[in-house]
Amino acid sequence: MNRRLLPMVFLVMLGVIASVITFPGAGSADAAPNALEAAQPTLNVEKWRTQDISFTSSLTTQLLAGNQSTFESASVPPGWGTFGGGTVSASTTVAHGGSSSLKLANRSQSYSSPQLNVYSTLKAGGPGKYNFSFWVYVDSLNISPSSGRLLIRGNTPGQYSFLTAGQSYGTVSGTISTPASSWTKYSGSVNVNASDLANETGSMQLMIDTMPGMAGQNLYLDDVQITKNYYLSPFDDVSMDVTFTGPDNSTIVMPAFWDGGDTWKVRFAPNQIGIWNYSTTSSNTADLGLHHQTGTINCVPYTGSLAIYQKGFVKTEPNTRYFVYDDGTPFFYLGDTHWSMPQEPYTDMFKPLVDDRVSKGFTVYQSEPLGAGYNLADGVSESDVERFRNIDARFAYIADAGLVHTNSELFFANEFKNAAAYSTEYKQKLTRYWMARYSAYPVLWTTAQESDKNLYGTYDTTTNPWKVVFNAIHQYDPYQHPLTVHQENTSTTKASDSAFKDLAGYSWFGVQWAPRKNGQLDFNVPKDYWNNGGGRPSPNYEGHYENLWTNDFGARMQGWSAYLNGMYGHGYGTQDIWLYNSTYDEALDSNIFGITITTAMKNLTWQTSKDLATSTQLGTYMKTFFSSINWWQLIPRFDNSDWFANNGSYYSVASADNDTYVAYFYNATANTGTLKNMDNVPYSAKWFSPLTGAYTDIGTVTPSGGEWTIPAKPDTNDWTLLVMKAPVTTVTTTPGAPEGSHGWYVSPTTVALSASGNQTGIAKTEYSLDGGATWQSYSNPLTFNQDGSITLSYRSTDKSGNVEAAKSIDLNVDRTAPTITVSGLAHQTYDDSTDITAAVAISDNLSGVDDSKTAVAIHSDGVQRTVQPGATIPLYTLPLGAHTLTATASDTAGNPRTQTVVFETMASNQSLLALVGRFAGAGWIDNDGVANSLRSELNANNLRAFVNHVNAQRGGHISIEAAGYLLRDAQFILNRG
C-alpha cells in the first residue's frame, strides 16, 4: 500500500533492557543499574543472547562537581536561582543520589525553573561540545506523564550561536516524558563556538522549560552534570570496531556506536559456546578509552525455552524457499505489523501487544521506525540518541519475548527526497550505526518500505538511494541476517522485475500481495516468485489490513493463500496497530473484492483490534494446523490440473508429492473439486475450520484411478481439507512362520511392529491384547513365551493425528507337549509268572493329541516290542532282567512327549511253580503226573532234577515253548546260586 508519512511524535524515553558491561570507568551517576565493571570476572553470556559492553572516552572532561551539582549541603549552592517564580531551597524530602536535592517550591508556570548560569563554566572550558544532564522529580502533575526539555537562556535574541533564531533561548534537549513522583533524567548537548565566549562574563542560564506547572507543585533537581567532549560531533568524528575472537578462532567484527555523552557501546550475541576474547580499534588511537581495550566473555549454553535462542538466529539457505533457524530447523513466519512501533506507548500498548501476539503463536514482529522522533538529516545528536534508546528498549523486549524482528531501517522511504542532507557516505554511516545498535538481535532486514523498485516513482530505479543503504547493511552486518527491500504492491513489482534481487546479499522477497477474495486468486503472482525468485523465501509481508481494507475472512484468507502458494510466510495487520493513531484512508468507506469496510468499522482502537478473533485464527489455529504437518514440504500446485480438478470453487492446493494434500476453499458455496495423481491406497481425510480450529473427520478414503472426489464443504465458510496417506503398520514375527503343525508356534514368538506414514511421520504405534478395549504404547518387540491363543491388535497414529484402522494378527503358541500317564506298571521287580496291563493316558489342553503319533513299546536287551495301549503282557514272554516301557505322543502342534517306566523281571522257585501250574492249565504240560513231579522237584529245591525232567519231557508232555521258558528260569536260579 502506498502510504503517506504521518506526523511523528516524541515518545517516552526508555532505558536499554539488554545487560551491560561498562569498561572502563562506569562509576557515573547515571550508569545502568546492571552495569558491570571491567575488573569483574569474565561475564557468562548465554549463546545467542544480546550483550552490551560500554566504553568511556578518555578525552571527556567533567566540569561541574561538588555541592554545585549534588546539593549535599543545607544551603543553595552559589550560582543557582529561580526563573519565572517559586522559591529555591535545599531539601531532604527526596533525593536521587546522596541525601538532599534542590527544591523549587510553589511552581505554577511551565517555564518556572531553577536556573544555573553556566557561562563561566563554559568560558573556562573553551569552545566545544558540552553535555548537560539533570535528574528531575516533580511531585504532582495534572496529566502524568508530561514532557519537559532543557534550555539555555541568554539575555537577547541571537546572543549566542546555539540560540534559536529570533529567540533568546536555545534548546539543549528534545522533549522528555516525565511522570509524577519518579526521577527522570534530562540530558542534551550544544556546540559552543569561540564567539559565544568572547566576553569575560555573560548569561547562559541552564533550566527546564515547558513541563506543566500547577498550584502547590514542587520540583526537585539532583546530580547535575556538565561535561565537555573532545569530539564536537562524536557520531562524525570517531569510529570504533570491536573484534570478537571465538573458541575456534573465528572472528566477528562488530561496529560500536556512540550512545551519548562520552559513552560508546558494542552490542554482541555470541554464537559459539566457550571463551570469546575481544579487542577494540578506534579511528582515534589517542582515545585510550576507546582504542585497544580488551576483555573476555564466556558463552554458556542457553537454558531458557525460546526457540530463537535454542535453535539460533533465523537465516536463509540457497534454494530453500523458507526461513530456517541456525540449526537448520524450518522457521514458521507469521508476523504482526507495527510500522509506527516507536510511537506505541511502551507500557500501555507496546508490551501488551507483544505479549498478546506471542501468546497466540505469532513468531515475527514487523516494524519500521515511523515516529521515532529523531532528526537524522543533520547528524546524530544527544536528543537523537535518546530516541534511539527508546527503540533499543523495544528491540530488546521483542527479542526477550522470543520473536524475530523484521525491521525497516532508519525512517520512512521518502526521507531521501531531501537528497542534499544525505550523501552516499552519510547514508553508509547511518546504516553502520543502525547495524551497530540492532544487528546483534534476532532480526530480518527489509531496508525500506515499498522501495523495490522505486517507491512508486519517487526515485529513479537505477539510482534508487536505498541501494546504498542495502549495500551498507550487507557490508556492516556481522551476522549477515536475511536481507531484502520491501516491494511495491504486486501490480507493479514482483520477483521477475525486482530492482534489488541481483544485489549481493539479497536473500528474500518482502512481498506486498492482496489476493482476490471474491473470486479465484491470480496464480500468476505466486507463480512469479516460485519460478523467478531463485529459490528464495517470499513471505507475503504486507496485504490488506483488517478493518481498513478487508474483514476477518479476508485477513484469514490471505494467510492461508500465502502458505499454500509457496510463500511460506505471512504478515498480518489490523487497524490502529499496523499504524498507531493513523487516520490513513479512514474518511471513506472501502469496497475491495466485494468486502465493504465502513468508516465506523475503521474507527476502532488498538485495544479492540488486539482481541479480534483473526489474530487467534491465524496465530493459533492456522499455525497449529501447519505445525502438525511438514508444511515446508508442501509444493504449491497452483492451477495445475494434473493435481486438482476444480468444481466451481475458489481454492489453493498444495501437496507433498502424493503423500499429503492440503486444499483451502474460500468460495461462499459448498463446491470443492477432485484431488488427482494419488496412489490407490487408503488416505485419512478431514476438514479443518480456519474459524474455530476444529477438525471434522471424513474418515479413511481410497482413491480410484488415482483420483478422489472431495465431498461438499461442511458449510459456506472457508474450509481447509487435509488428506494424508493413512499410517500403515507392518508386523514381523520371529520365527517368520509357525514352525509347528497346523499353524502353531512351538517356541517363544517375537512380534515386531514397524510403521510407515505420510510426510509428517509416525507419532506413536500401539497394541492391544484385549480386542481394543485398552491400548498400550509400542516401543520394542514383544515376546510371547506362554502357551495360548492370542489376538494382537495394532495401529499407528501419525503426527497429524490420523489413526490407522486397527489390524490384528492371531498367534497360536503351544510350547508344551502332551501329558502321558502310565498306570498298571511301576518301577519295580516282577516275578515273570505274573501279567501286567499298562494303561497309557494322553492329554493336551491346547492343540490336542495327535493320535496318529501315539506309540507304546517295551525295550529289552536292544529289542523293541510294540505294545498296544491297554494290552495285558505275560511277563514270562519277556527276557529276564531289565525292561523299559516307552510311551510316546505328540500334540497337533508337533510337540513330542515320551514317558518311560523301567522295571525288572526275575525267576524263583515260586515263580517256576506258578508257571508249571499255568502251563499245565494251558495244556502246554499235558500230563498231570509230569506236572506233579515237576512241582515236587521244585518244592524239594532240586533244580538239577527239575532241569533233567524238563529236558526229558521237552517236545513230549511239555511243549517246546513251555520247556524253553522253564529251562531259562531254572538256569537263572541256578546261576544266582
Salt bridges, closest charged atoms under 4 A:
ASP30 OD2 - LYS185 NZ 1.83
GLU46 OE1 - ARG49 NH1 3.89
ASP52 OD1 - ARG267 NE 2.66
ASP209 OD2 - ARG149 NH2 3.30
ASP223 OD2 - HIS96 ND1 2.57
ASP236 OD1 - LYS429 NZ 3.24
ASP241 OD1 - ARG432 NH2 2.37
ASP259 OD2 - LYS265 NZ 3.14
ASP259 OD2 - ARG389 NE 3.50
ASP259 OD1 - ARG437 NH2 2.68
GLU317 OE2 - LYS315 NZ 3.80
ASP336 OD2 - HIS338 NE2 2.75
ASP336 OD2 - ARG357 NE 3.00
GLU344 OE2 - HIS338 ND1 2.75
ASP356 OD2 - ARG357 NH1 2.74
ASP356 OD2 - LYS360 NZ 3.16
GLU368 OE2 - ARG3 NH2 2.75
GLU386 OE2 - ARG389 NH1 2.93
ASP392 OD1 - ARG267 NH1 3.44
ASP392 OD2 - ARG437 NH2 2.43
ASP400 OD1 - ARG49 NH2 2.77
GLU450 OE2 - ARG3 NH1 3.36
GLU542 OE2 - ARG3 NH1 2.77
GLU542 OE1 - HIS486 NE2 3.11
ASP552 OD2 - ARG556 NH1 3.85
ASP611 OD1 - LYS610 NZ 2.85
ASP639 OD1 - LYS527 NZ 2.84
ASP679 OD2 - LYS725 NZ 2.61
ASP718 OD1 - ARG556 NH2 2.80
GLU766 OE2 - LYS764 NZ 3.62
GLU766 OE1 - ARG795 NE 2.88
GLU804 OE2 - LYS807 NZ 3.09
ASP832 OD2 - ARG968 NH2 2.95
ASP835 OD1 - ARG918 NH1 2.95
ASP850 OD2 - LYS853 NZ 3.99
ASP926 OD1 - HIS957 ND1 2.80
GLU937 OE2 - HIS949 ND1 3.18
ASP969 OD1 - ARG968 NE 3.00
